[in-house]
Amino acid sequence: MKADIYQEVTNSIIEALEKVSLEDYNAPFARLTAELSPINPVTEKDYHGINTLILWLQQQASGFKSNEWGTFKQWKQKGANVKKGEKSSMIIFYKRVEKKDEIKGSEEPEFYNCLKSYRVFNADQIEGYEPTITRETGDFGTVERIAEIEKFVTHTGAVIKEDQNRASFSPVADEINMPPKDLFFDNGQSATENYYAVLLHELTHWTGGKSRLDREQVGHNTDEKKYAFEELIAELGSAFLCSHFRIKQHGRDDHATYIKSWLQALKNDKKFIFKAASQAQKATDFLHGLNQDQ
């Protein structure tokens, strides 16, 4: 029987979310964003979207220290070998396949996306390899890192106001509202990291505005499924960006409600997390694109 890739990945996400305490309101991906983004040692490119989440979860579950992942053949290319008895981890890839047109004379070919799975191994499972990819590291939440986020946010052109006690994005006014910085306190968490994690969450919402990516569920407060979907996109977008800027993602007081709705949606739709991760990746790519234009 062919493995159901969607269900396998969804089950792993459900398992991770069910371990999140609904009492202390920690962000469900907080520990994961403390890791460097997963990267391929041959292509030297980051994994994206759902694969980032899959490999983060596997790195955390297995206690791997490295963020490098490659296929059996790719490690061979590096002159290294997978240690005996090591188990691989699954990632996915969408391949565009041309439809077979039975009607001759069709001018434009049509394509569909075919989901493929690949097996990769972490560098900790490899012998005969020394990491060659160097990444800038440092303390979480340093002033330099926060200054970098300020520059990143400014280049997006998003209108941000600090005149409310609750963080939100208004599609009608097309602006982000943030609580004043002095309302964020150090309470077992970094107040500055907490502030910027929330800001990046709202900035991900902002990408869905009509003049940008036009996500139809943005601003839907009455449709619970659409609301949960958009909140998961924003949470994943914040997680991806927090990892990029090397800050920790902290929780907010409505996470318990979010987690309950995500779990229900995940159990009802095995493709829910795939769709959300894809939209979150599009949102972060859009924001990075705005910065490249500067």
C-alpha positions as CSV (number, residue, x, y, z in Angstrom):
1,M,0.0,0.0,0.0
2,K,1.4,3.4,-1.0
3,A,2.2,5.7,1.9
4,D,-0.1,8.7,2.3
5,I,2.5,11.5,2.4
6,Y,0.0,14.1,3.3
7,Q,-1.4,12.1,6.2
8,E,2.1,11.1,7.5
9,V,3.3,14.7,7.7
10,T,0.0,15.9,9.1
11,N,0.2,13.3,11.9
12,S,3.7,14.5,12.9
13,I,2.5,18.1,13.1
14,I,-0.6,17.1,15.1
15,E,1.7,15.2,17.5
16,A,3.9,18.2,17.9
17,L,1.0,20.6,18.6
18,E,-0.6,18.2,21.1
19,K,2.6,18.5,23.2
20,V,2.1,22.3,23.5
21,S,0.7,23.3,26.8
22,L,-2.5,25.3,26.6
23,E,-1.8,26.7,30.0
24,D,1.4,28.7,29.4
25,Y,0.6,30.0,25.9
26,N,4.0,29.3,24.4
27,A,4.2,29.7,20.7
28,P,4.0,26.1,19.2
29,F,7.0,26.6,17.0
30,A,9.1,28.6,19.5
31,R,11.7,25.9,20.1
32,L,12.0,25.2,16.4
33,T,12.8,28.8,15.4
34,A,15.8,28.7,17.7
35,E,17.4,26.3,15.2
36,L,19.1,27.5,12.0
37,S,17.1,26.9,8.9
38,P,17.6,23.4,7.4
39,I,20.1,23.6,4.5
40,N,21.4,21.2,1.8
41,P,25.2,20.7,1.9
42,V,25.4,20.2,-1.9
43,T,23.2,23.0,-3.3
44,E,23.9,25.2,-0.2
45,K,20.3,26.3,-0.4
46,D,17.8,26.4,2.4
47,Y,14.8,24.0,2.4
48,H,11.5,25.9,2.2
49,G,7.9,25.8,3.2
50,I,6.6,22.5,4.7
51,N,10.1,20.9,4.4
52,T,11.5,23.5,6.9
53,L,8.8,22.5,9.4
54,I,9.3,18.8,8.8
55,L,13.1,18.9,9.2
56,W,12.9,21.3,12.2
57,L,10.6,18.8,13.9
58,Q,12.8,15.8,13.1
59,Q,15.9,17.7,14.3
60,Q,14.2,18.5,17.6
61,A,12.9,14.9,18.0
62,S,16.2,13.3,17.2
63,G,18.4,15.7,19.1
64,F,20.5,16.5,16.0
65,K,22.9,19.4,16.4
66,S,23.4,20.0,12.7
67,N,20.9,21.8,10.4
68,E,22.4,20.1,7.2
69,W,20.3,17.5,5.4
70,G,21.1,15.6,2.2
71,T,20.0,12.5,0.3
72,F,22.1,9.3,0.3
73,K,23.6,10.2,-3.1
74,Q,24.3,13.8,-2.1
75,W,26.3,12.7,0.9
76,K,28.2,10.3,-1.5
77,Q,29.0,13.4,-3.6
78,K,30.6,14.9,-0.6
79,G,32.8,11.9,-0.1
80,A,30.9,10.8,3.0
81,N,28.7,7.9,4.0
82,V,25.6,7.4,6.0
83,K,26.3,5.6,9.3
84,K,25.1,2.0,9.5
85,G,21.6,1.6,10.9
86,E,20.7,5.3,10.5
87,K,17.1,6.1,9.5
88,S,16.2,8.7,6.9
89,S,13.7,11.5,7.1
90,M,11.1,12.3,4.5
91,I,10.8,15.6,2.6
92,I,8.5,16.4,-0.3
93,F,8.8,18.0,-3.7
94,Y,6.2,19.2,-6.1
95,K,7.1,18.3,-9.7
96,R,5.2,19.9,-12.7
97,V,4.1,17.1,-15.0
98,E,2.6,17.7,-18.5
99,K,-0.9,16.2,-19.0
100,K,-1.2,13.7,-21.8
101,D,-3.5,15.3,-24.3
102,E,-5.5,12.8,-26.2
103,I,-6.9,15.5,-28.5
104,K,-4.3,16.2,-31.1
105,G,-3.8,19.7,-32.3
106,S,-3.9,21.3,-28.8
107,E,-1.8,24.5,-28.9
108,E,-1.0,25.0,-25.2
109,P,0.3,22.1,-23.0
110,E,-1.4,21.7,-19.6
111,F,0.5,20.8,-16.4
112,Y,-0.4,19.5,-13.0
113,N,1.6,19.2,-9.8
114,C,2.8,15.7,-8.8
115,L,3.8,15.2,-5.1
116,K,7.0,13.3,-4.7
117,S,8.8,12.3,-1.5
118,Y,12.5,12.0,-0.9
119,R,14.6,10.6,2.0
120,V,17.3,12.7,3.6
121,F,19.9,12.2,6.3
122,N,21.1,14.8,8.9
123,A,24.9,15.5,9.0
124,D,24.9,14.0,12.5
125,Q,24.1,10.7,10.8
126,I,27.1,10.9,8.5
127,E,30.7,9.8,8.8
128,G,33.6,11.3,6.9
129,Y,32.2,14.7,6.7
130,E,33.1,18.1,8.2
131,P,30.7,21.0,7.9
132,T,31.8,23.4,5.2
133,I,28.9,25.8,5.2
134,T,29.4,28.5,7.7
135,R,26.5,30.5,9.1
136,E,26.6,33.7,11.0
137,T,25.7,32.9,14.6
138,G,25.3,34.9,17.8
139,D,23.2,35.6,20.8
140,F,19.4,35.7,20.3
141,G,17.9,39.2,20.4
142,T,21.1,41.2,20.1
143,V,20.7,44.9,19.2
144,E,22.2,44.4,15.8
145,R,19.7,41.7,14.9
146,I,16.8,43.9,16.0
147,A,18.2,46.8,14.0
148,E,18.2,44.5,11.0
149,I,14.5,43.7,11.5
150,E,13.7,47.4,11.7
151,K,15.4,47.9,8.4
152,F,13.6,44.9,6.9
153,V,10.2,46.1,8.1
154,T,10.7,49.6,6.9
155,H,11.6,48.5,3.4
156,T,8.3,46.7,3.1
157,G,6.5,50.0,3.2
158,A,3.9,48.7,5.6
159,V,2.0,51.3,7.6
160,I,2.5,50.5,11.3
161,K,0.8,52.4,14.1
162,E,1.2,52.0,17.8
163,D,-2.1,53.3,19.1
164,Q,-3.9,50.1,20.3
165,N,-3.4,47.6,23.1
166,R,-3.9,44.7,20.8
167,A,-1.8,43.7,17.8
168,S,-3.8,43.4,14.5
169,F,-3.9,44.0,10.8
170,S,-6.8,46.0,9.4
171,P,-7.5,45.0,5.7
172,V,-9.9,48.0,5.4
173,A,-7.4,50.6,6.6
174,D,-4.5,48.5,5.2
175,E,-2.4,49.1,8.3
176,I,-0.8,47.2,11.1
177,N,-1.6,48.2,14.7
178,M,0.9,47.3,17.4
179,P,0.8,47.9,21.2
180,P,3.4,50.4,22.3
181,K,6.8,48.8,23.0
182,D,6.6,49.8,26.6
183,L,3.7,47.3,27.1
184,F,6.1,44.4,26.4
185,F,7.9,43.2,29.5
186,D,10.6,40.8,30.3
187,N,8.8,38.0,32.1
188,G,10.7,34.8,31.5
189,Q,10.9,35.9,27.9
190,S,12.7,38.7,26.0
191,A,10.4,41.7,25.7
192,T,12.1,42.8,22.5
193,E,12.0,39.4,20.9
194,N,8.3,39.1,21.9
195,Y,7.6,42.4,20.3
196,Y,9.3,41.6,17.0
197,A,7.8,38.1,16.8
198,V,4.3,39.6,17.1
199,L,5.2,42.3,14.6
200,L,6.4,39.7,12.1
201,H,3.2,37.7,12.6
202,E,1.1,40.8,11.7
203,L,3.5,41.6,8.8
204,T,2.7,38.2,7.4
205,H,-1.0,39.0,7.6
206,W,-0.2,42.3,5.8
207,T,1.2,40.4,2.8
208,G,-2.3,39.0,2.2
209,G,-3.8,42.4,1.5
210,K,-5.7,42.9,-1.8
211,S,-2.9,45.0,-3.4
212,R,-0.3,42.4,-2.5
213,L,-0.9,38.6,-2.4
214,D,-4.7,39.0,-2.0
215,R,-5.4,36.0,0.3
216,E,-9.2,35.8,0.3
217,Q,-9.4,34.7,4.0
218,V,-7.6,37.7,5.3
219,G,-9.9,39.6,7.7
220,H,-12.4,36.7,8.0
221,N,-13.4,36.8,11.6
222,T,-16.7,35.1,11.2
223,D,-15.6,32.0,9.3
224,E,-13.7,29.9,11.9
225,K,-11.9,27.6,9.3
226,K,-10.7,30.6,7.2
227,Y,-9.7,32.4,10.4
228,A,-7.7,29.4,11.7
229,F,-6.1,29.0,8.3
230,E,-4.9,32.6,8.1
231,E,-3.6,32.6,11.7
232,L,-1.6,29.4,11.0
233,I,-0.1,31.1,7.9
234,A,0.8,34.2,10.0
235,E,2.3,32.0,12.8
236,L,4.4,30.0,10.3
237,G,5.4,33.2,8.5
238,S,6.6,34.6,11.8
239,A,8.4,31.3,12.6
240,F,10.3,31.4,9.3
241,L,11.2,35.0,9.7
242,C,12.2,34.6,13.4
243,S,14.6,31.8,12.3
244,H,16.0,34.0,9.5
245,F,16.7,36.9,12.0
246,R,17.9,34.5,14.7
247,I,15.4,35.5,17.3
248,K,13.1,33.3,19.4
249,Q,9.4,33.2,18.6
250,H,7.3,33.9,21.8
251,G,3.7,33.3,22.6
252,R,0.7,35.6,22.9
253,D,-2.4,35.2,25.1
254,D,-4.6,33.9,22.3
255,H,-2.4,30.9,21.4
256,A,-4.5,28.4,23.3
257,T,-7.5,29.3,21.0
258,Y,-5.3,29.1,17.9
259,I,-3.8,25.7,18.8
260,K,-7.2,24.2,19.5
261,S,-8.6,25.4,16.1
262,W,-5.4,24.2,14.2
263,L,-5.6,20.8,15.7
264,Q,-9.3,20.4,14.7
265,A,-8.5,21.7,11.2
266,L,-5.5,19.4,10.8
267,K,-7.6,16.3,11.9
268,N,-10.3,17.3,9.4
269,D,-8.0,18.1,6.4
270,K,-4.7,16.3,5.8
271,K,-3.6,19.0,3.3
272,F,-4.3,21.9,5.7
273,I,-0.7,22.2,6.9
274,F,0.7,21.9,3.4
275,K,-1.5,24.7,2.1
276,A,-0.7,26.9,5.1
277,A,3.1,26.3,4.8
278,S,3.0,27.1,1.1
279,Q,1.1,30.4,1.7
280,A,3.5,31.3,4.6
281,Q,6.5,30.7,2.3
282,K,5.0,32.9,-0.4
283,A,4.4,35.6,2.2
284,T,8.0,35.5,3.4
285,D,9.4,35.4,-0.1
286,F,7.2,38.4,-1.0
287,L,8.7,40.3,2.0
288,H,12.3,39.4,1.1
289,G,11.5,40.5,-2.4
290,L,10.5,43.9,-1.3
291,N,13.8,44.2,0.5
292,Q,15.8,43.1,-2.5
293,D,14.2,46.0,-4.5
294,Q,15.8,48.5,-2.2
